[in-house]
Amino acid sequence: MERMTRRQFVVTSAVAVGGLISMGAVQPGGIMADEIKWIESDCKKEGKKYLVAYESNCGSTSGVAKAIADVMCEQEVAVDVRHIKNITDVSIYDGVVIGSAVKSASWCPEAIRFVKDNQGHLKRIPVFYFLTCLALYTDTQKNRELAQTYFNPVLKAVPEVKPRAMEAFAGALDYSKLNMVVRMIMKSKMEKQGVPEGDFRDFQKIESWAQNTVLPVLY
Ligand SMILES: Cc1cc2nc3c(=O)[nH]c(=O)nc-3n(C[C@H](O)[C@H](O)[C@H](O)COP(=O)(O)O)c2cc1C
């Protein structure tokens, strides 16, 4: 077989990846975003206005955001649930709960950027952080401590915003929502760690955090 020049290799690889992208096998973001339902909701009531903002790869973190908002909505207040990419004005809110799925031991970059871009307002109002991850598939003290370290990148990037509380929740793993390449990598990693595919969100724990940690600060 003829040897390829470096230039030929680069061009051939780019064409191959381009072909896979057009087939839907590989998406630049790494996720099959078309099939994902991003939950957004409002409970329009009189009184103070709160935001539950989230960043998510596969959609399950939006369900956690909605569960937190549903608890807050039981009070006489307005609560919006929004995907971070759809938030245009944070200054209208009296308090914000911000959550992100974990990717590579950190909040997603979009969530960190959201805090950074809006720090002027966020440092003046009550703010809460949460995350979803698979480290908490097994809920041990060691894993809880590990999951708390996933907040470090945002705390380091925007130290001026000081959350009143930070909570880590177990998330979900759905291979059908990942593209071919990410699915292969995740399968191999998760099999080694003994994490099966499934939805590990504990809504009782999530609602209890909203009820006992978030509400007492806001009301
Ligand atoms: C590419 C990728 C990287 C991930 N990295 C981590 C990680 O470093 N630590 C962890 O505990 N969970 C990790 N997870 C698991 C996700 O944080 C978890 O599945 C989360 O619930 C996904 O939320 P989502 O459905 O809103 O995207 C990763 C998931 C994916 C797809």
PDBQT file of the ligand as one rigid body, heavy atoms in Angstrom, charges set to zero:
ROOT
HETATM    1  C1  LIG A 301     -18.989  13.056  27.987  1.00  0.00    +0.000 C 
HETATM    2  C2  LIG A 301     -19.410  12.839  29.404  1.00  0.00    +0.000 A 
HETATM    3  C3  LIG A 301     -18.498  13.046  30.437  1.00  0.00    +0.000 A 
HETATM    4  C4  LIG A 301     -18.873  12.824  31.769  1.00  0.00    +0.000 A 
HETATM    5  N1  LIG A 301     -17.966  13.036  32.775  1.00  0.00    +0.000 NA
HETATM    6  C5  LIG A 301     -18.314  12.754  34.061  1.00  0.00    +0.000 A 
HETATM    7  C6  LIG A 301     -17.376  12.909  35.134  1.00  0.00    +0.000 A 
HETATM    8  O1  LIG A 301     -16.234  13.315  34.939  1.00  0.00    +0.000 OA
HETATM    9  N2  LIG A 301     -17.777  12.584  36.398  1.00  0.00    +0.000 N 
HETATM   10  C7  LIG A 301     -19.047  12.124  36.679  1.00  0.00    +0.000 A 
HETATM   11  O2  LIG A 301     -19.346  11.824  37.837  1.00  0.00    +0.000 OA
HETATM   12  N3  LIG A 301     -19.973  12.025  35.690  1.00  0.00    +0.000 NA
HETATM   13  C8  LIG A 301     -19.630  12.310  34.407  1.00  0.00    +0.000 A 
HETATM   14  N4  LIG A 301     -20.553  12.181  33.390  1.00  0.00    +0.000 N 
HETATM   15  C9  LIG A 301     -21.911  11.791  33.721  1.00  0.00    +0.000 C 
HETATM   16  C10 LIG A 301     -22.912  12.945  33.633  1.00  0.00    +0.000 C 
HETATM   17  O3  LIG A 301     -22.533  14.019  34.432  1.00  0.00    +0.000 OA
HETATM   18  C11 LIG A 301     -24.289  12.444  34.079  1.00  0.00    +0.000 C 
HETATM   19  O4  LIG A 301     -24.639  11.401  33.226  1.00  0.00    +0.000 OA
HETATM   20  C12 LIG A 301     -25.328  13.552  34.067  1.00  0.00    +0.000 C 
HETATM   21  O5  LIG A 301     -26.446  13.137  34.805  1.00  0.00    +0.000 OA
HETATM   22  C13 LIG A 301     -25.765  13.893  32.660  1.00  0.00    +0.000 C 
HETATM   23  O6  LIG A 301     -26.728  14.918  32.724  1.00  0.00    +0.000 OA
HETATM   24  P1  LIG A 301     -27.550  15.363  31.425  1.00  0.00    +0.000 P 
HETATM   25  O7  LIG A 301     -28.464  14.204  31.073  1.00  0.00    +0.000 OA
HETATM   26  O8  LIG A 301     -28.301  16.566  31.843  1.00  0.00    +0.000 OA
HETATM   27  O9  LIG A 301     -26.558  15.651  30.370  1.00  0.00    +0.000 OA
HETATM   28  C14 LIG A 301     -20.186  12.396  32.063  1.00  0.00    +0.000 A 
HETATM   29  C15 LIG A 301     -21.112  12.193  31.008  1.00  0.00    +0.000 A 
HETATM   30  C16 LIG A 301     -20.730  12.401  29.696  1.00  0.00    +0.000 A 
HETATM   31  C17 LIG A 301     -21.722  12.160  28.600  1.00  0.00    +0.000 C 
ENDROOT
TORSDOF 0
